[in-house]
Amino acid sequence: MPYAMLANSLPPRQMGMYMGLFNMSITIPQIVSGITSGLILKYWFNDNPVLCIVMAGTSFILASGLSLLIKEKNEMQKE
């Protein structure tokens, strides 16, 4: 779904570059999270994995709320 939303708003000649940057914006945080989540669990949450799940849920709710602020290109032209 995010790739389809992005593809509709990109110039065709630069779609590959922007899709690559978008893909990096997704994968790099996943790699960093995989490397650092053990340390975060140990030092911030005292080895209590339930607190990590609570943090993940809170982040999910925040991100989903912020995604409601995104306007598609044709919606912006109406305003």
N, C-alpha and C positions, 0 to 999 in steps of 0.2 A: 504494500500500500504506500509506504513513504516514497519508494522509487517512482511509482506511478504519479504521485503528486508532484514530485520534483521534475519528472520528465515533461509534464505539461507546461512548466514555467521556464524551460531552458531553451536557448537558441540551438537549433539542430547541429550547427557546426561545432559547438563547444560541449555537446552533451557528454561525450566520453570523459573529458577532463573534469567536469562538474560531478559526474557520477563517481569517478574515482575519488575525488575529494570527499564526497558524501560518504562513500564506503569507508574511507580512512577515519572519518569522524565517528563512525560506529565501531570499527574494529580496534583502534588504538585504545580507547577507554576500556574495552573488554580485556585487552592484554594487560594494561596497567592494573585493572581490578584483580585479575588472576594472580598477578605478582604480589600485590600489596594486601589482599584481603586477609591473609593469614596473620599478618602483623596487626592489622586493624582489629581483628577478632581478639588477638592476644592482649594488646595494650589498651584499647578503648573499651572493649566489652567484657574484659576479664574472662575470656574463653567461654562466654555464654552465647551460643549460636542463635538463640531465640531473638536476642537483641539485634543481630544482623538482619534477621528476617523482618523485624519491625522497621528497621531503617530502610530496607528495600521496599517494603510496602508504602512507607511514608514518601519515599522518593517517587514511587510509581504514581501515587495519588497526585503529588505536586506536578509531575510531568504531564499527566493526563489533563489536569486543570489548565496548565499553561498552553497545551496544544489547542485548546478551545479558542485561544486568542489569534491563532494563525488564520489569515484570510487568503482565499484563493485569488488568483489574478482577476477573474471576471467579477468577483465580489468587490474588489478594490475599485474597479472602474465604475461601478454603480454609485459609489459615494461621492 
